[in-house]
Amino acid sequence: MLEHRSLDPKGAALALLLAALWGANPVAIKLGLSDVAPLQMALLRFVVSAVAISAYALASGRPDVLVIRPGEAKPIWSLGLLFVVQIALMNEGLERTTAAHGVLVLNSYAVHTVVFAHFMIPGDRLTPRKLAGVLVAYSGVVILFARSFTTSSTTLLGDLIVAVSALLLGERIVYIAKTVRRVDPARLMLYQSVIGSVGFFLMSLVAESGRPTRWTSTLILSILFQGVIIGGFNFVMNARLLQIYRPSALATVALTTPIWGVLIAAAIGGEGLAPELVLSTLLVVAGIALTMRR
């Protein structure tokens, strides 16, 4: 089995585009949550992404995408269930915090990814420079928590829930990197969406049966963005990148996500650029520069 290789300009450009789209995702979720409950939001997103990935598989000439081959069932189910828990926590957390905070806290998954990859991915070592760069970027997230603990913040609970989601996301990224070496990425993503659809249907039925859904244009656009762009395009392309490149290198590029998220939250979500948010993004940029330095 070939080792994952270092990031080249082509891979970096695609990873940067995915980071920008991922940065917009919490903003889309936050906007949609004004019209729908968090678990129902996840259910609708997974149904749409399942359709999008199925269409992609058929268009690319892979009608056997639903066929689970020997040895694939365990990683597919493991990732699917992990995915359900991680997304549930993310949506529940985002309902209790701001989109900009959600982006920054969720981005802490990069720290967990680098640490997990050190132990789980051959050749992906945690060098002192790599660790220093990621920690500098992660300090931006720490600033948000420090402010929340020293003030009567209404976002603290949401930030903490999203932080747990980020930990699970870091584990999931590394697990996907190992799994896509032997499982078709489209099959893996499709079954994550199928398992997610069933899981969130049952969870929402139990926990959110009395909460109505308002079908506004904002909600529809939010679901389409999450399902088609994030759940379809982003996840399939990210899985392909993880087949080729080292997860820690991709995580470094993904550290630009807070920059995109904060700017998009300010431009579309109407959230102000508070000083701690600006400082956080500057620390992220400094961390990226240090980590990418040769």
Summary of the structure (lengths in Angstrom):
residues: 294
radius of gyration: 18.3
end to end distance: 26.8
largest distance: 55.9
contacts: 1072
relative contact order: 0.23
helix: 77%
strand: 1%
